[in-house]
Amino acid sequence: MNETMFAAMADQMRPDADVLAGLLAQLDAEPGAGSVPPRPAMPPRPAPRPVARRRIPPARWWIGIAAAGAAVALLLPAVGNWPAAERGVGAGGGGVETASGLDYAALYRMAAAAVARQDRFRGEAGSAVEDTAGLGAPKAPVPQAAAGTWQTNTQVAGIDEGDIVKSDGRSIFVASDSKVAIMAADGSRTRRLATIDTSTGPAKPGTDSYTLQGPVVDLELQGSTLVVIVTEYRARTSNLPSILPGPATSTMVPFDAALTKALLYDVADPSSPRFLASLGQSGGLVTTRLAGDLLYVVTNYTLGDAKSLSPGDPKTFVPVLTEGDRTQATKVGDIGMLPEPSGATYTVVSSIDVSARKRVDTQSVLGGTGTVFMATDNLYLAAQDWEPSAKELARAGAKDLKYASVTQLARVAIASGELSLAAQGVVPGAVLNQFALDEYQGNLRVVTSLEGENKKGWVQRAGLFVLDAKLKPVGSISSLVTGESVRSVRFAGPVGYVVTFRQVDPLFAVDLSDAAKPRVLSALKIPGFSTYLHPWSDTQLLGLGRDVTAKGEDRGLKLSMFDIADPVNVTETTVAKVNGDDAEALSDHRAVLVDTADGLIGFAVADWGKEKLKMTYQTFRYEDGTGFVLVKKLPVVVETDGNVPNVRGLVIGDCLYVASARGVSAYSTSGYAKVADVTVKG
């Protein structure tokens, strides 16, 4: 979500006088929130080695509502320290714990205990030439779009990922605040066909004055059905400060992500979209995946404080599901938990049959998640625990470290939409993003960055771990490199590629053909680092990242092409400097256009130059022997508020379409002359 969307949402969510009066009236009937002693402070960590770089203003693409269930606060309240409690609510010994055999009363006690452990920053946080055995096997296929069509850049072939722009090759659907603009992708005759307004009509939120709807956060498209994802936010009134009413600077009204809804529309006639159904689940959006007709929606739902929980009403302490206006609490048998949930956050996974317009199944896990990876038969949840118990550190294989984090993993099996919590495990350290996880031949491979303190002082290392279907350790390289953190990961069949960084960029090629004995094949060291890796062909790997000198000076963006034909001798064959300061594509793969058939690469670049933001959509062509060639820099309109827009490039037919919340511009691919420019408003 960009700043424009956030600002629009913030404006919508400022309570008017009547709403504020209601909040104050409720406050008068409630006791003031007490304070609790702060947690012991952790020892200061050594500062990381700085990278001397050009002045780059903070990237703004990621300002907005944290999809992982973060509590949204307008005039953010000063949340007091939350009391720590004993860990270990869930299963012991790393087994899978479900709620079968329990009842809502037991779940209430577990939820209340988890709330008591809620992190003091709850309101703010939550809301990557040797013939070795197996290397001759076919590599993972490089995703290719059918001729004349376009698809979102995804991690796994055949599994689509939600995004702010979607297309079926004839229409382009663009999320813009609470609306979706539908454009005809018709070259010089590109035009706006219709607009879906999620805040009006049958899909609008309820009339509850304490509930407000945010902007469209995701789109999915299956056949002639468009799925529009929105999140509703509810005012948290149970723990407003007792000082109200008071000075304007102390008036704080927090809003929590209460419900995420999948709104289904029939767009067979794109000029006349028709609402079909609304299916909701508790929490804020983490991600969506689409495999065939089955849509998987993942949300994080953070419970309120203890006063908001009622033992007689399960809807106050377990996630709820909605269908239209009907609401029901999640069934006890559909709830599981991590062995040591670090907070009162549920991850809710639902499967929806888009064609049948109905929910197939749901599975909730107490413990939350920050990263999701989906394979053909499994969906993996990765939850970061920054303060694990000594027992959990030992189970992760990091008992020698203090102040280290672990990643708790859960495998949710998916069988034609039927969901079941199948396994749970843990690895030391933190995962960078979804590309740090991958499934191959029934095993899960995970790459992490680990920091902590041992007897010798503060340590930092990157590691790679292989887990079986039960998420038990099979093999590992616990210290791939020391003193460096992971910057990007990409797996291709039996080989894993990992980029770490401190001052130079080691690109590791790791042989994973024997899951029990992973081994490093090569480590290419070059200045800078890649933050995104993309399989270009069976023998080439595309890298996008930053160009950093051996002295640590950041010289901007760069494209790299790596020759991986021989994993024992990976080489960087060509590099191209990209003019600009920053790019959304560095952290969001969906912002990258990669057309390997045509050798085309595209992404938006921001350049602050003389303190004034300028944006361009830059396209490059790559050819063996020639390298990268800049094709065109296309201007991107920046609104007067200076906010950085999210931008997507789509090649459909003989045109390149550059889309953002503002609208769509069409360029002929023969010369890149602009042939149409259509705004969302008409």
Residue, then its C-alpha position, 0 to 999 in steps of 0.5 A: m500500500n502506498e502513501t496515497m492509499f494510506a492517506a486516503m484511508a486515514d482521512q476516511m478513518r478519522p472519527d467525526a464528532d458523533v463517533l468520538a462522542g460515542l467512544l468517550a461515552q464508552l470510555d466513561a463506563e470503563p476503568g482506566a488502563g493500568s501500567v505494568p512494569p517494563r521488561p528487562a532491557m536486552p544488552p545493546r547489540p553492536a552496530p552493524r558495519p555501515v554501508a557508505r551510500r549516496r543519500i537516498p530518501p526513505a523508500r515509501w512504497w511500504i508505508g501503510i497498514a502492515a498486512a500481517g495483522a498490525a493494529v492501525a492507529l490514528l493518533l497512535p495510542a501510547v501502549g503500555n508494557w504488557p506483562a510477560a507470562e510463562r511460555g508453552v501454551g501449545a504442544g510440547g516437544g514440537g508436535v502438532e497441536t490441534a484443538s480437537g478434544l478441547d472446547y471453547a472454554a479451554l481455548y478461552r483460557m489459552a487466548a487469555a494467556a496469550v493476550a497476557r504475553q502480548d508484546r508491549f509494542r502490540g499496537e505497532a507491530g502486529s500487527a531473502v566442471e564437477d558432475t555431482a549426483g542429482l545436479g543433472a536433474p531437470k531444474a525448476p521450470v521458469p514461469q512463462a506466460a502464454a503468448g499475448t497474455w500477461q501474468t504477475n511475476t510469481q515464485v512458483a509456476g502455476i500458483d498465482e499471487g495477489d497484486i494491485v494489478k491483474s489482467d486477462g489479456r483484454s482488460i486491466f484491473v487496477a486497484s485504486d483506494s477503495k475502487v477497482a478501475i477496469m480498463a480495456a487493453d486496446g492499444s490506442r483505444t485503451r479506455r476505462l470501461a467501468t469502476i467497482d466501488t467497494s464502499t458502496g452497493p451490496a459489498k459495502p461494509g456494515t453501518d456500525s459507526y465503529t467499523l471503517q473499510g480500508p482500500v483495496v489491498d489485493l486482486e486475484l483473477q480466475g476466468s471471468t471472476l475478479v476477487v477484490i480483497v479489502t480489510e475492515y478496521r474496528a475502533r479498539t475502545s476497551n483500552l483507550p487512555s483514561i486521560l480522555p478527554g484531554p488535549a488534542t495531542s493526547t486524543m488517540v483512537p486506535f483501529d485494529a484489522a478486524l475482518t478481511k473480505a474476498l469480494l467476488y465479481d463477475v467480469a465476463d462483461p468488463s463494462s458491467p461488473r456484477f457482484l457475486a459474493s462476500l466471504g470474510q475472515s478475521g484479521g488483516l491480509v498477509t497474502t493470497r494464492l490462487a491455484g486453479d479455481l481455489l483461492y487461499v486467503v491468509t490473514n493475521y488476527t490479533l486479539g484485543d486486551a483481556k477486557s475484550l475477551s468474553p468466555g461466553d462468546p467465542k467470537t471474542f477470542v477465536p477468529v470468525l468467518t463471514e458469508g454475506d451478513r452471516t458471522q460464525a466463530t471458527k469451529v474448535g476442530d479447525i484451530g491449532m497452535l504453535p508450541e510456544p505462540s509468542g503473542a495473541t495472534y491467529t493466522v487464519v487460512s481459508s480456501i475458497d472455490v471461486s467458481a462455486r463462490k463458496r468457502v471450502d475449508t479453514q484452518s487457524v493457528l495460534g501463533g501468527t505468521g510473517t511469511v507464507f510459502m505455497a507449493t502444490d500440496n502444502l502451504y507453509l507459515a513462518a512466524q518470527d519469535w524474537e524472544p524464544s524460551a531456552k527450550e525453544l532455542a535448544r529445539a532450534g539448534a541454537k542453545d549456545l546463543k542468547y538474545a537470538s530469534v527463531t522461526q516457527l514453521a507450520r505446514v498446512a496440507i492442502a488437498s482440493g482445498e481441504l486444509s489440515l495442520a500437518a506438521q510443526g517445526v522450528v529453525p534458528g534465525a529469521v527468514l528474509n521473505q518467501f523466497a527463503l523457503d522452498e519445497y523439493q522432493g517432499n522436503l522444505r529448504v529454509v535459509t535464515s539470518l541468525e544473530g545472538e550472543n555467545k561466550k565470545g561475543w555477538v555473532q552473526r551468520a547465515g544458515l541453510f536447513v532442510l526439513d522433512a514432511k514432519l518438519k524435522p531436521v534432515g540436513s543443514i549448513s548451520s553457518l553458511v557464512t559468518g558476519e553477514s546477513v541474507r539479502s536474497v535467495r532463489f532455489a532451482g531444483p536441487v540447487g539453492y542460490v543465496v546472496t549474503f552481504r557485508q561489504v562484498d556480495p557472495l553468491f553461494a551455489v549450494d548442492l541440495s541433491d542429497a538432503a541430508k548432506p547439503r554442501v556449498l559448491s561455489a561462492l562468487k564474491i563481487p561488490g554489491f549485492s542482489t536483493y532479487l534473483h530470477p531464473w532467466s534460463d536453465t543456465q542463467l540467473l538474473g539479479l537485481g540489487r545495489d552496486v556497492t564498492a569494496k569500500g562500502e560506497d553505494r553507487g545505486l542500482k544494478l542488473s546482473m546476469f550470472d552464468i550458473a551452467d556449472p554450479v561449481n563455477v558460477t560467474e557474473t557475465t554482465v552488469a548494467k548500472v541502473n540510473g536512479d536511487d531506489a526501486e520497489a522491485l528491490s523488495d517486491h518481486r511482483a513489481v518486476l516485469v520479466d519476459t524471458a521470451d522477448g528478453l525484456i525486463g522492466f520496473a519503476v525507478a525513483d530518483w530524488g535528484k535535487e530533492k525533487l522526486k522523479m520517477t521513470y519506468q525503465t525497460f531493458r533488453y538482454e541478449d547473450g553476447t550483448g548484455f543489458v541494453l536500456v530500451k526506454k525510460l518512460p515517465v511516471v506521473v508523481e502526484t503533487d503530494g510527492n508520494v511514490p506510487n506502486v507501478r506495474g508494467l504489462v506487455i499485452g499484444d504489441c503494447l506495454y501498459v504502465a499501470s498505477a493507482r492513477g491510471v494506465s498509459a499504453y506504449s507501442t513496443s515498436g519505438y515506445a511511443k505513447v498511444a494512450d493515457v487513461t486515468v482512473k477517473g475517466 
